[in-house]
Amino acid sequence: MSLREELDTIPRKVIKSIKFGVLSPEVIRKYSVMEVTTSEVYDEGGLPVRGGISDRRLGVAEPGARCETCGQTHDVCPGHFGHIELVKPVVHVGFARVIYDILRTTCPNCGRIMLRDEEIARYRERLTRLSKRWRLLAQNLHERIRRKAAERMTCPHCGYKRNKVRFERPYYFYEETENGALVKLDPEMLRDRLGKIPSEDLELLGINPSVFRPEWAILKVLPVPPPHVRPSIQLETGIRSEDDLTHKLVDIIRMNEKLKIAIETGAPTNVVDNLWDLLQYHVATYFDNELPGIPVAKHRGGRPLKGIAQRLKGKEGRFRGSLSGKRVNFSARTVISPDPHISINEVGVPTDIAKILTVPEKVTAWNIDVLREYVIRGPETWPGANYVVTPEGRRIDLRYVKDRKALAERLAPGWVVERHLRDGDIVLFNRQPSLHRVSMMGHLVKVLPGRTFRLHLAVCPPYNADFDGDEMNLHVPQTEEARAEARLLMLVENHIITPRYGGAIIGARQDYIIGAYLLSHKTTFLTKKEVAFLLGAGKSEEDPPEPAILYPVELWTGKQIISHFLPKDFNWVQPTAFKSKCQDAYTCHGDEWIIVLNGYLAKGVLDKKSIGAEQVDSLWHRIARDYPPDVARRWLDSSLRLFLRYLDLRGFTFAMDSVYIPTEAYREVEEIIEQALKKVEGLIEDFTSGRLEAMPGFTVEETFENKVTDILSRVREDAAQVVEKYIDKNSEGYLMAKTGARGSLVNIVQMVATLGQQTIRGERIRRGFRSRTLPHFPVGDIGAFSGGFVKHCFRCGLTPVEYFFHAAAGRDGLIDTAVRTAQSGYMQRRLINALQDVYVAYDGTVRFGGSMLLQPLYGEDGVDVSRSDHGKVTDVKLLKMWIR
């Protein structure tokens, strides 16, 4: 028999469906091991009272004691359910809406659905056809049936004219009589009405009568969960503290006892009704203690009690807090800090963390000597080991082993040593919020001194990380399969191209870009010592190139050193950020175009457009796409270290003179501002005199505001042209902005020319006092300055009013960011929940978990974006270029 045939003979269990139902009173009694009859919990000796809520027949939650039902200890016995027999029935608050829908759609006299026989037959036939395959359509049809039945007031079966039913949240039902009076429907009346409804009619309303009869929603018997669900704790003072559910159950039992006594002693009807209402309240708040319209049940100290619903729902509930996103072992969290010397694949792990996190390693003939050494070192010395697991499964804690050498000698193949994290181990690294796939990637461990995780600066964009106090999580895979998957599928070098837009998300930024620009500039020449220093930083294993200048002293160009690390078969042409009107790369003089021939940078300077992260059709993007991941990673590692080392050698700083413009530039900016202010004054005159015509779709006031905003916003753009004309093109501020290392020309304009119009939500500042924005302006002032126009720049200094307006606009940005973060986070959560079972099948289709088709072809084009050129299967422009 072949292996496949042998496997086919093994019986396999496949879960076809999961069905949820409601427990009937009979089932509750059948599951129960005892009836809870007393509200007393413990006797004077501190032992559980027989028949009470902590009776030993329900199970035991404390060590040493044994369950009286199954005879097992707390760690083996799962606990057993009990029950409370309610003197009077109460509404299950979770089904109040369902009860209302059924009451509206059925006859109170005969219990039949308020539809004619021919309608029932027609709907039943349609439901039979739909329910097998089209569940969603069946749900819509049930809703239509409910609407139609609720509209009819006379029963077509018995002719009874029913009254309108009103539902008052959370659990009150009333019937409207002909004279408009409201009659309360108590749970006993509700139970009688719901019990009359035939099972066939319930199916039309979307209820499966085999798992839920509507009268079961009116509780006669309440299940009591075992102590494992609601364990009590012993405080330091010796007092026992009970769980919130136990408190609620005691309240229910007490009220049930009071109601029983009141009925037996023949108390007045209003007293019985009040006690019945209180029983209903306690049962309702036991299930859900956040119901609208009723007070919250609280402890003596004022803290709200947690009901069953509160235990399950929300961020801290069972599903989200304990299942979907629970805390895990073999993980660490600490602050991140930058380390430009490690590889993009690596993560620096503090020694203290490496000594606590462990990797289980099986002892073999090849690693036995190393593992013996680790066992002898123990937990105190890194790299060592914390635990040893014998073939029988016994776990030995090395902290308490006196003779570690003897234990090390006993090691043999088949044992497992839980050793410290060491260099080269694969770990998963994550920053929250995890918004896309590359928010969690595989890194190789590099154990370093210190207290922080070290991260390469180029890997910040996928994590959206910075070093202003961000914390990140590290997880250690515990099986060989998990480690292999992390290494093959999750290593950083395999995620340089992001699945978000098909571009390189990892790349040079800030210091690296300015360092690359300065090194690649045609005026950069290097001595032999500097070349050796730079090649050492790039970890070059090849001999340095021949010098570009031999006499009077040997000198190398920066382009030569950059070319030394480029792949030798790499060819590329692209414009730089400094490109002027010159359109042809080969006839253009200067460094306006990058030309790389067979791995040699013949022309051009490097900037953000060529080596930056998130750039379209750049030199770095081509290396990342056209070469294997390890080649791309090695180039990035060595080149970025090289650029940073050159920046260290040369020095780069920013001072007041880095953004200097001469006096004539200030005169031109002043002229631009004066012209804009004159235009605004003219607009104000037209507006106040009534000559201003409204633009289509706007009022006169809106037209005035739009035109003023347009004029004043253009001031900054015109000032930018003046700054561009006069600023020193070699100044540090201009180079940072132009190369894309940091900031923009607008930042320089605001520093040295004018801050311009300040806006809140895209409009001039209008809020403030009743007839003006600030008391510093005349009443009714609608001019440029009262609307948030800031004439001065940072270098000149702002007036207090200007500073206030600038701060207001800044605050608006901060609030907007916070609001957008919350909205997008919630939106993403909803999307993930809706699409969590979507998968790409082997035939290229996209399907839901139930095999329902979502897309005939993944993404409509079958393209894996992370293996594409910015979403395209092939870069046609590039192919044309090389063919030509």
HUWORA-V794874 format. One record per backbone hydrogen bond with DSSP energy under -0.5 kcal/mol. CO is the residue of the C=O (numbers start at 1). NH is the residue of the N-H. If there is no record, write none. Layout:
co=CO nh=NH
co=CO nh=NH
//
This chain:
co=2 nh=6
co=3 nh=7
co=4 nh=8
co=5 nh=9
co=6 nh=10
co=7 nh=10
co=12 nh=14
co=14 nh=16
co=24 nh=28
co=25 nh=29
co=26 nh=30
co=27 nh=31
co=28 nh=32
co=34 nh=36
co=34 nh=83
co=35 nh=37
co=41 nh=49
co=43 nh=46
co=47 nh=43
co=49 nh=52
co=51 nh=37
co=51 nh=38
co=52 nh=55
co=55 nh=58
co=56 nh=59
co=56 nh=68
co=56 nh=69
co=58 nh=80
co=62 nh=65
co=65 nh=74
co=67 nh=71
co=72 nh=67
co=73 nh=76
co=73 nh=77
co=81 nh=33
co=82 nh=224
co=83 nh=36
co=84 nh=86
co=84 nh=222
co=90 nh=219
co=91 nh=93
co=92 nh=95
co=93 nh=96
co=95 nh=99
co=96 nh=100
co=97 nh=101
co=98 nh=102
co=99 nh=103
co=100 nh=104
co=101 nh=105
co=102 nh=106
co=105 nh=114
co=107 nh=111
co=112 nh=107
co=113 nh=115
co=116 nh=120
co=117 nh=121
co=118 nh=122
co=119 nh=123
co=120 nh=124
co=121 nh=125
co=122 nh=126
co=123 nh=127
co=124 nh=128
co=125 nh=129
co=126 nh=130
co=127 nh=131
co=128 nh=132
co=130 nh=133
co=130 nh=134
co=133 nh=135
co=134 nh=138
co=135 nh=139
co=136 nh=140
co=137 nh=141
co=138 nh=142
co=139 nh=143
co=140 nh=144
co=141 nh=145
co=142 nh=146
co=143 nh=147
co=144 nh=148
co=145 nh=149
co=146 nh=150
co=147 nh=151
co=148 nh=152
co=153 nh=162
co=155 nh=159
co=160 nh=155
co=160 nh=162
co=164 nh=176
co=166 nh=174
co=167 nh=169
co=168 nh=172
co=172 nh=168
co=173 nh=185
co=174 nh=166
co=175 nh=177
co=175 nh=183
co=176 nh=164
co=177 nh=180
co=181 nh=177
co=181 nh=183
co=182 nh=184
co=183 nh=175
co=184 nh=186
co=186 nh=189
co=186 nh=190
co=187 nh=191
co=188 nh=192
co=189 nh=193
co=190 nh=194
co=191 nh=195
co=192 nh=196
co=193 nh=196
co=194 nh=197
co=198 nh=202
co=199 nh=203
co=200 nh=204
co=201 nh=205
co=202 nh=207
co=203 nh=206
co=207 nh=209
co=208 nh=211
co=208 nh=212
co=211 nh=22
co=213 nh=216
co=214 nh=217
co=215 nh=218
co=217 nh=92
co=217 nh=219
co=219 nh=90
co=220 nh=86
co=221 nh=223
co=222 nh=84
co=223 nh=225
co=224 nh=82
co=226 nh=229
co=226 nh=230
co=233 nh=235
co=233 nh=241
co=235 nh=238
co=239 nh=235
co=240 nh=242
co=241 nh=233
co=243 nh=247
co=244 nh=248
co=245 nh=249
co=246 nh=250
co=247 nh=251
co=248 nh=252
co=249 nh=253
co=250 nh=254
co=251 nh=255
co=252 nh=256
co=253 nh=257
co=254 nh=258
co=255 nh=259
co=256 nh=260
co=257 nh=261
co=258 nh=262
co=259 nh=263
co=260 nh=264
co=261 nh=265
co=262 nh=267
co=263 nh=266
co=268 nh=272
co=269 nh=273
co=270 nh=274
co=271 nh=275
co=272 nh=276
co=273 nh=277
co=274 nh=278
co=275 nh=279
co=276 nh=280
co=277 nh=281
co=278 nh=282
co=279 nh=283
co=280 nh=284
co=281 nh=285
co=282 nh=286
co=283 nh=287
co=284 nh=288
co=286 nh=308
co=287 nh=309
co=291 nh=294
co=297 nh=305
co=299 nh=302
co=303 nh=299
co=305 nh=307
co=307 nh=311
co=308 nh=312
co=309 nh=313
co=311 nh=318
co=312 nh=319
co=314 nh=317
co=314 nh=320
co=317 nh=321
co=317 nh=322
co=318 nh=322
co=318 nh=323
co=319 nh=323
co=319 nh=324
co=320 nh=325
co=323 nh=326
co=330 nh=476
co=332 nh=474
co=334 nh=472
co=335 nh=453
co=337 nh=455
co=339 nh=342
co=343 nh=346
co=345 nh=444
co=347 nh=349
co=347 nh=446
co=348 nh=454
co=349 nh=448
co=350 nh=353
co=350 nh=354
co=351 nh=355
co=353 nh=356
co=353 nh=357
co=354 nh=421
co=357 nh=421
co=359 nh=361
co=359 nh=419
co=361 nh=417
co=363 nh=414
co=364 nh=368
co=367 nh=371
co=368 nh=372
co=369 nh=373
co=370 nh=374
co=371 nh=375
co=372 nh=376
co=373 nh=377
co=374 nh=378
co=374 nh=385
co=377 nh=381
co=384 nh=420
co=386 nh=398
co=387 nh=418
co=388 nh=390
co=388 nh=396
co=389 nh=416
co=390 nh=393
co=394 nh=390
co=394 nh=396
co=395 nh=397
co=396 nh=388
co=396 nh=398
co=397 nh=400
co=398 nh=401
co=400 nh=402
co=402 nh=404
co=403 nh=407
co=404 nh=408
co=405 nh=409
co=406 nh=410
co=407 nh=411
co=408 nh=411
co=412 nh=415
co=415 nh=363
co=415 nh=414
co=416 nh=389
co=416 nh=418
co=417 nh=361
co=417 nh=419
co=418 nh=386
co=418 nh=387
co=419 nh=359
co=422 nh=425
co=425 nh=445
co=427 nh=443
co=428 nh=475
co=429 nh=441
co=430 nh=473
co=433 nh=435
co=436 nh=439
co=437 nh=440
co=439 nh=431
co=441 nh=429
co=442 nh=492
co=443 nh=427
co=444 nh=347
co=445 nh=424
co=446 nh=349
co=448 nh=351
co=453 nh=337
co=454 nh=348
co=455 nh=339
co=456 nh=459
co=457 nh=460
co=458 nh=507
co=459 nh=463
co=460 nh=464
co=460 nh=465
co=461 nh=464
co=470 nh=336
co=472 nh=334
co=473 nh=430
co=474 nh=332
co=475 nh=428
co=475 nh=477
co=479 nh=483
co=480 nh=484
co=481 nh=485
co=482 nh=486
co=483 nh=487
co=484 nh=488
co=485 nh=489
co=485 nh=490
co=486 nh=490
co=486 nh=491
co=490 nh=442
co=491 nh=494
co=492 nh=495
co=493 nh=496
co=496 nh=498
co=496 nh=505
co=496 nh=506
co=498 nh=502
co=502 nh=870
co=503 nh=498
co=503 nh=505
co=504 nh=614
co=508 nh=613
co=509 nh=512
co=510 nh=513
co=510 nh=514
co=511 nh=515
co=512 nh=516
co=513 nh=517
co=514 nh=518
co=515 nh=519
co=516 nh=520
co=516 nh=606
co=517 nh=521
co=521 nh=524
co=523 nh=525
co=524 nh=558
co=526 nh=556
co=527 nh=531
co=528 nh=532
co=529 nh=533
co=530 nh=534
co=531 nh=535
co=532 nh=536
co=533 nh=537
co=534 nh=538
co=535 nh=540
co=536 nh=539
co=549 nh=555
co=555 nh=548
co=555 nh=549
co=556 nh=526
co=557 nh=561
co=558 nh=562
co=559 nh=563
co=560 nh=564
co=561 nh=565
co=562 nh=565
co=562 nh=566
co=563 nh=566
co=567 nh=570
co=570 nh=599
co=572 nh=596
co=574 nh=594
co=576 nh=579
co=583 nh=585
co=584 nh=588
co=591 nh=605
co=592 nh=576
co=593 nh=595
co=594 nh=574
co=595 nh=597
co=595 nh=602
co=595 nh=603
co=596 nh=572
co=596 nh=598
co=597 nh=600
co=599 nh=601
co=600 nh=597
co=600 nh=602
co=603 nh=595
co=607 nh=610
co=607 nh=611
co=608 nh=612
co=610 nh=620
co=611 nh=508
co=612 nh=615
co=615 nh=504
co=618 nh=622
co=619 nh=623
co=620 nh=624
co=621 nh=625
co=622 nh=626
co=623 nh=627
co=628 nh=631
co=628 nh=632
co=629 nh=633
co=630 nh=634
co=631 nh=635
co=632 nh=636
co=633 nh=637
co=634 nh=638
co=635 nh=639
co=636 nh=640
co=637 nh=641
co=638 nh=642
co=639 nh=643
co=640 nh=644
co=641 nh=645
co=642 nh=646
co=643 nh=647
co=644 nh=648
co=645 nh=649
co=646 nh=650
co=647 nh=651
co=655 nh=658
co=656 nh=659
co=657 nh=660
co=658 nh=733
co=658 nh=734
co=660 nh=728
co=662 nh=665
co=662 nh=666
co=663 nh=667
co=664 nh=668
co=665 nh=669
co=666 nh=670
co=667 nh=671
co=668 nh=672
co=669 nh=673
co=670 nh=674
co=671 nh=675
co=672 nh=676
co=673 nh=677
co=674 nh=678
co=675 nh=679
co=676 nh=680
co=677 nh=681
co=678 nh=682
co=679 nh=683
co=680 nh=684
co=681 nh=685
co=682 nh=686
co=683 nh=687
co=684 nh=688
co=685 nh=689
co=686 nh=690
co=686 nh=691
co=686 nh=692
co=687 nh=690
co=695 nh=698
co=699 nh=703
co=700 nh=704
co=701 nh=705
co=702 nh=706
co=703 nh=707
co=704 nh=708
co=705 nh=709
co=706 nh=710
co=707 nh=711
co=708 nh=712
co=709 nh=713
co=710 nh=714
co=712 nh=715
co=712 nh=716
co=712 nh=757
co=713 nh=717
co=714 nh=718
co=715 nh=719
co=716 nh=720
co=717 nh=721
co=718 nh=722
co=719 nh=723
co=720 nh=724
co=721 nh=725
co=722 nh=726
co=723 nh=727
co=728 nh=731
co=731 nh=735
co=732 nh=736
co=733 nh=737
co=734 nh=738
co=735 nh=739
co=736 nh=740
co=736 nh=741
co=736 nh=742
co=739 nh=608
co=741 nh=510
co=744 nh=747
co=744 nh=748
co=745 nh=749
co=746 nh=750
co=747 nh=751
co=748 nh=752
co=749 nh=753
co=749 nh=754
co=750 nh=794
co=751 nh=795
co=756 nh=790
co=758 nh=765
co=760 nh=763
co=763 nh=760
co=771 nh=780
co=772 nh=769
co=774 nh=777
co=778 nh=781
co=783 nh=787
co=784 nh=787
co=784 nh=789
co=785 nh=788
co=787 nh=765
co=788 nh=758
co=789 nh=791
co=790 nh=756
co=792 nh=755
co=793 nh=797
co=799 nh=803
co=800 nh=804
co=801 nh=805
co=802 nh=806
co=803 nh=807
co=804 nh=808
co=805 nh=809
co=806 nh=810
co=807 nh=811
co=808 nh=812
co=809 nh=813
co=810 nh=814
co=811 nh=815
co=812 nh=816
co=813 nh=817
co=814 nh=818
co=815 nh=819
co=816 nh=820
co=817 nh=821
co=818 nh=822
co=819 nh=823
co=820 nh=824
co=821 nh=825
co=822 nh=826
co=823 nh=827
co=824 nh=828
co=825 nh=829
co=826 nh=830
co=827 nh=831
co=828 nh=832
co=829 nh=833
co=830 nh=834
co=831 nh=835
co=832 nh=836
co=835 nh=838
co=839 nh=841
co=839 nh=847
co=841 nh=844
co=844 nh=858
co=845 nh=841
co=845 nh=847
co=846 nh=854
co=846 nh=855
co=847 nh=839
co=848 nh=851
co=852 nh=848
co=855 nh=846
co=857 nh=860
co=858 nh=861
co=858 nh=862
co=863 nh=865
co=864 nh=867
co=865 nh=868
co=868 nh=870
co=869 nh=872
co=872 nh=869
co=874 nh=876
co=875 nh=879
co=876 nh=880
co=877 nh=881
co=878 nh=882
co=879 nh=883
co=880 nh=884
//
